[in-house]
Amino acid sequence: MPTLNLKPTHKPVKSYYAALDQFAQLGITHETAVRAAFQALLEHCARQCGWTLVPEHAISTRREKRIVVDGALIDNFRLPHGYWEAKDIDDDLPAEVDRKFAAGYPTDNILFQTPQRAILWQNGRMTFDADLTDAASLIETLQTFFGYRPQEYAAWEEAVAQFKDRVADIGQGLAQLIQQERRSNPAFTTTFAGFLDKCRQSINPNLSEGAVEEMLIQHLLTERLLRTVFSNPDFTHRNVIASEIEGVIHALTSQSFSRADFLGSLDRFYLAIERTAATIHDFSQKQHFLNTVYEQFFQGFSVKWRIRTVSYTPPSRSSTSW
């Protein structure tokens, strides 16, 4: 879990208060100006955690309403770790918090802030109401904000550390299995040849056998996620290429190979992905998360991105292909 190394004597903290003093001397109190000082401090803290503060970040609420927060803490998997809302010096901060929640803003880890005060909500309840004119209170608030970690995220981070090499090993094992079955399984050999011909007709006439083998491997490794993460159990029937691949895999498993047994050692990894994705209510953010999982874990066993996009990437809700 990331921890902030932040003290009142550190330059980012001193710079924050110096900027506020300068704004005060100029009589500047409006949000657009004064929030810049706190944004710089948040960006410094985010870098310590390996995250990015994304200004003006759009999300969908549970009510399917689009809102834009002043900032969101995003990690390399595009997962949100917290949200920030800045207000004017003269704003009634508790009233502004109530107004934002009435509009559907998240309550799991969101920091509402004016130069004098911060209100932090985590897990649906207020955890801090701090005086930000005091450096010690400022640092304690930031440490609590950046230290928040949903249980699902903790399990996900553990899975990432433990299973990255395991996914690679299983991908290599599937490649070897496909080669073996092409030599010894006539049903698979015939079905594979037919699928290769269809892919060459519909995707690229120069598509290699190795590229199609990689498509099979990717499908075997990720088909479960496309069904579960997007609550779409009929994916392999409604997506044309996925349906064709399932026919090839049926032939692959016609002798002794068991998909469930072979992928069983990745079950905890899949569960971690599924539970983490379930915390994301914005559909496009969920897409980004799964796409990043592809890139981080499965890109060694898939063909070029353009083929992967056509074949597997879930479209928007409005698409008719799902």
Secondary structure, DSSP 8 states (H G I E B T S, - for coil): -------TTSHHHHHHHHHHHHHHHHT---HHHHHHHHHHHHHHHHHHHT-EEEEEEEEE-TTS-EEEEEEEEE-TT--EEEEEEE--TTS-HHHHHHHHHHTT---SEEEEE-SSEEEEEETTEEEEEEETTSHHHHHHHHHHHHH---HHHHHHHHHHHHHHHHHHHHHHHHHHHHHHHHHH-HHHHHHHHHHHHHHHHHT-TT--HHHHHHHHHHHHHHHHHHHHTTT-TTHHHHSHHHHHHHHHHHHHTSSS--HHHHHGGGHHHHHHHHHHHTT---HHHHHHHHHHHIIIIIGGGS--HHHHHHHTS---TT-S--
